[in-house]
């Protein structure tokens, strides 16, 4: 096997693993997995491997002990070389029959398979912590004074205001000049010096040095003017003009740590028309969605509501197996869902998903008059209804169509149709892609 063949085989193995996931969701035994450990059966796949061809073991295609017989497949074991005698199979089973995932790994695998990635939203502020000292204020404890910033502001002022005193004193020695003319000359040359300083220094110039220069131009040609940087390098930095308005105090940035909380309300029709095949399609759709959202969010809780003409809350273990002989009033489930969410899972703190499933059969006018208004009242990241109607939609199964017609443009409402196990993956994609694009 060449390198190109090996790489191609690795790609095939990856494809087979993804096929395992899809087949598991559509046809596998979901009940063998728990809420935190997901066991996915896999096919036995011989992974390619690289072997070193030792030259002292004979050439390629050389048979054992010499030339192979005509028609003998190269590299095939001789009779009796297997684990059992006389060609009997060995007693050891496959090395792996399934591989385990936690919900986070399952979510990653499903994202890869479906080509999407839902970004969980943070809701509840669970704590406020102090981050780095990046916030700046004009007041605060002395220990938090930003001295580095204060020094830089003072240094900038020093460089802006500093001037060559000796150079200005030489200008005072120009013949026939006055203190006012020297001040004007300084301003023209962008030398920031006060009139008071010039007048004070003017009085200190010896009389015998006045008239040293015939003009300012002559003085500039013969006297070198030094920059502030040159003087600092030569004399050092003796003082910095600090000012109170330059003071800034550092405070730690307050960081809100938000936890991504999610509650999923699963609603299932358990009336007499929901026979075993329909119930199984609900389980195949809802269970992977539960695993996916558990893997995406920091903290996930689930509420299970069963309904016929009335609704009641149940445990997960009961949810998929319940069956009653009553009629159907889907609004009873949404009434209970609204009550549970309002009391236990406030919208400001929880991401909320309401997933309902059934065969779309409902009592007359209940969808339009009660269910649609309730879905509009219940704040949720996503409302989803999954119709499970094997063999196609029945004449009186209109709930899904009415919801889609009334709320399909709302953005956070989606309807999916599952008539056989092969539809499950498409339904899950429809639901999750709607959530991923919802604002």
N, C-alpha and C positions, 0 to 999 in steps of 0.2 A: 504494500500500500504506500503510495507516494504522499508527500506533504500536502499537495492539493486535495487528494482524496480524503486525508485525515481531517483537514479543515472543513471540508464539505460535510463530513460525518458529524463533526461537532455541531455544525449548524442544524443538521437534521435532528440531533439529540435535543437541542433547544426547542425546535418546533414540536417535537414529540412531547416534551414537558408541558408546553402550552396547550397542546391537544389534550393531555391528561387533565389539565385544569378545567377546560371546557367540558370534557366528557364527564368529569366528576360532578360539576354543577348541574348538568342536564340529566345525568343518569345514575350517578354514584349514590352510595349510602351516606347521606348527610348525617344521619343519626349516630354514626360511629364517632363523630367529632363532638367536642365540647365547645363552650363559648370562648375558651382561651387557647385550645389546641385543636388544630384542624388537620385531619389525616387524609391525605389524598393518595389513593391507590395509583401505582405507576406500572407501566408495562416493563418487562425485563428488557433492558437496553444494554447491549455490549458497547461500552465506550471504547473508542479507538485508543491505541497506545503505540508508542514508539519503542522499537527494540533494536539493540546494537547487534549488527551482523558481525560476529567474530569470524575472522578469516580462517582460524584453525579448525572450524567446525565443518569445513567443506564448502563447496560452491553452492550458489543458489540453485535449487532444484535437485540437488544430489540426494539420492535415497539413502536409507540406512544400510550401511555396510557395502555400498556400491551402487550400481546403476539400478533404478527402479524397474519393476516389471512393466511390460506394455499394458497400458490402460489403468495403471495404479495412480490414483489422485495424489499429487504431491502434497506432502505435509499432513496426510490423513493418518490417524493412529491405526496401528495394526489391531486385528481382533484380539480381545483380551487385555488391551491397554486401558480400558475405562475403569470406572470405580467399581462396577459390579462385574461378576463373572458371566461369561457367555452372552455378553451384550446386554445384560440386565441394567436398568437405570440405577443411578446412585440413590442413596436414601436422603441426602441433604437437599433441603428446599432452596428457594431463591434467597439471595443474600438480603434483598430489600423487597418488601411487598407494598410499601407506601412510604411517603416522606411527610414529615410533620412541618406545619407552619404555625406561627402565631398570627393573630389578626393583622398586625402591622405588615408582616411579610406577605400575607394573603392580599392585602390592599395594594402593595407594590406590584405583585404579580398580576392582579386584575387590571391595575392601571396600564401595565405594559401590554397586556392582551387587548384591552379595549382602546388603547391609544389616548387616554385622558388622565387627568390628575386633579382630583377635587382638592381645593385648598381649604382646610378647616379654618373657621373663624373664631377668634378669641372673644369671650363674652365677659365672664365674671372676673373682677379684679380681686385676686386672692391675697395679694400683699403689695405693699409699696416698699421698695428698697432704695438705698442710696447708691448711686453710681459714681462715676468719676467726678472730680471737682471741675465741672465744665461751665456751670452757671456763674455769672458775674453780677454783683450788685454794688451799689455805691456805699453801703454801710455794712457793718458786721463786726464780729470779734476781731481783735488785733491779730490773733493767731492765724486768721484766715486771709490776712492782707496779701494780695498778690504782689510781692516785692519785685519780682522780675518785670512785671508789666509797669510798675511804678518807676523802676530804674530806666526802662526803655523810653518812657514818656519824658522823664527828666533829661535823659541823654539827647533825645531829639531836640528838646528845647535848648539845651546847652549848645548844640551844634548850630542851631538856627540863630541864636542870639550872640554867640561868641564872635569877637572881631580881633584883629591884630592891633593891639594898643600901641605898639611901637611905630607901626606904619602911620597911624593917625597922628601920633605926636610929631612925626616928621612933617606931616602936612601943616602943622601949626608953625613950622619954621619957614614957611614960604614968605618971601618978602612982600610987605604991605598987606597981608591978609588979616582977617579978623576972625573971632570965634564963630560968628554967624556964617561967614563964608565957608569956614571949615565944615560946619554942620551941613550946609547945603551940598558941599562937595561929597561928603560921606553918603548922603541920601542918593545922590546921582550914581554912586558906585555900589549901592546896596550894602552899605556898611551900617548895621543897626546899632547906632550909638546915640545916647541921649544928649540933649543940649546941656543938661546939668553936668554931665561928666566932662564934656568939652570945656565948659567954663571953668570947672575945677582944675583940670589939667593945664589949661591955658595960662593960668596964673603961676604955674610951676616952671614954665619954660624960661631958661636964663636969657637975659637980654642980649648977651653976646652970641647966642645961637639963632636969634631971629634974623631973617634975611639969608639963611643958609642956602635956600633955593630960590631961583628967580621966578619960578612958576610951579604949579602943581604937576605939569607935564614933565618938567625936569626932575622933580622929586620922584615921580613914578618910574622914570627911566633908570634912576640910580639906586633906588631902595627896593629891595625884594619884599614882596608881600607874602606872608606865610598863611596857609590854610589852617582851619581848626584841627584837622587830623594831624598835620605836621606838628603843631604845637603840643597836642596831647601826647604824641609819640616822644617828643623831646622833653617835655616837662612833667608828663603824667597827668592824671585826672584828679585835681585837688578837690573839686566840689561839683555837685549836681544840683541844679535848681528844682527841688521837689516842690510840688504844690498840692494842696488838699484836693483840688478837682481832679487830680490824676489818680487818686486812691481808688482802688477797686478791691473787692473782697470776694473770694472764691466760695461758692456753695456747691454741695454735691447735687448732681442732677437726680431728680426723683423719678425712678423708673417704676411704672406700674406693670407688675407681672400678671398677665391674664391667663387663665386656664381655659382651654378649649373644651367646654362642656357640651354634650349632646344628649338629647333624649329622643328616642324613637318610639312613636306610638304605632304599634302594629294592630290593625283592625281586620277581623276575618268574619265573613258570613258563615254561620254554622247551621243555617236553616236546612230543611229537608232536601232541598234541591242540590245542596253541596255534597255530592257523593265523593267516593274515595279518590277518583282520578283528579277531580277538581281540587280537593284538599292537598294532594301531592304537588300539584303545580304551584299552589300558594306557598308551600314549604320550600320548594326549589327556588322560588324567587326571593322570598323574604329572608331566608337563612343567610345566603351570601351577602345580601345587603346589610344585615346585622353585623356580620364579620367585618365587612369593608369599613363601616362607620366606626366600629370599635377600634380598628387599626388606625384610623385617621385622627381620632380625637383623644385628648388626654384622659377624659373621663366620660364614659358612656353608660346611660341607663336606658332600660327598655320597659315599656308598658304594653301589656297584651290585653286587647279587648275583643271579646267574642259577642256576637249578636245574632238574634233572629228578629223577632218583632221587638224585643227588648235587648238591652246591652248590659254586660257585666265584665268586671276585670278578672283575669285569670293568670295563673302562672304559666311560664313558657312551656313546661312539660305537658300541660293540658291543651295548649293553644291549638296545635295542629291536629289533635285527635278528636276534639269535641264534635258531636253531631247531634242536632235536635230535630224535632219534627214540626217546629213552628213555622210561622210565616216570616216575612222579611220586611223590616223597616230600618234602612241604613242610617237614617238620621239619629236613631237612638244611640248608635255608636259614636257619632260626632258630638252629640250632646254630652256624653260621658267623657270623651276625649277633651273637650273644652273645659269641663269641670276639673279634670285631673291636672291639666296643664296650668290653668289659672291658679290652682291651689298649691301645686308642688313644684312647678317648673316655670317661673316667670320669664317672659320673653327677654327682658333686659340682661338676664344671666345665662340663659340656655339657648343653644342652637336646637331648633325643634323640627323634627320630621314626622309627618303623619302619612303612613302607608296603609292603604286599605285594599282588600282584595275580595273578590266574590265572582259570581257568575252573571253580574249585571242585572239580575232580576230584583225588582224593588216594588213596594206597594205604590199604588197609583198616586201620582203627583208628589210623592215624598222627595224625590230628587230635586225637582224644580223649586218646590215651596220651602223645603227645610234644609236639605243637604248643601245645596249651592250657597245659600246665605251663611250657613255655619262655616263652610270652608273659607268664605271671605272674612269671617269674623276671627277665625283662629290664625294668629300670626305664626308663620312657620317658614323655615328655609325652603321647604318643598312639601307640597301635597302630591301624593301619587295614588292613582287607582289602577289596580291590575285586574283586568277581566280574565277569568279562567273559564273558558267555555269550549271544551273539546268538541271538535267536529264543526266548529263555526258558531256564529251567534244565533241564539234562539230568537223567536219572533218577539217574545215579551222581555228580552234582555236588552234594555235600552239605557241603563244607568250610565255606563261608560260614555256612550255617545252624547248624552245630555250634558254630562260634566265637561267633556271636551268642547262641545259647542258653546257652553256658557262661560267657561273659564280658561279655555285653551290659549287665549291671548294674554292671560294675566302674567305669565313669566315664571311663576313658581308653582304651577299646576301642570301635571303631566299624566297622560293616560297611556297604558301599555296593554297589549293584547297577547295572551299566552294560550294557545290551543293545544300545544304539545311540548314535550321537553326541549325540542330543538329551538323553540321560541324564547326560552328562558334567558339565554345570553343576550339576545337582542333587546329583551325587555329591560334587563339590568342596565345595558348601555343607554337605552332611551332615558331611563330614570336618572342615572348619574350624570349623563351629559347635559341634561336639563339643569341639574343643580350646579354643575360647573360653570354654566353660562348665565345663571340667574344672578341678578344684582342684589 
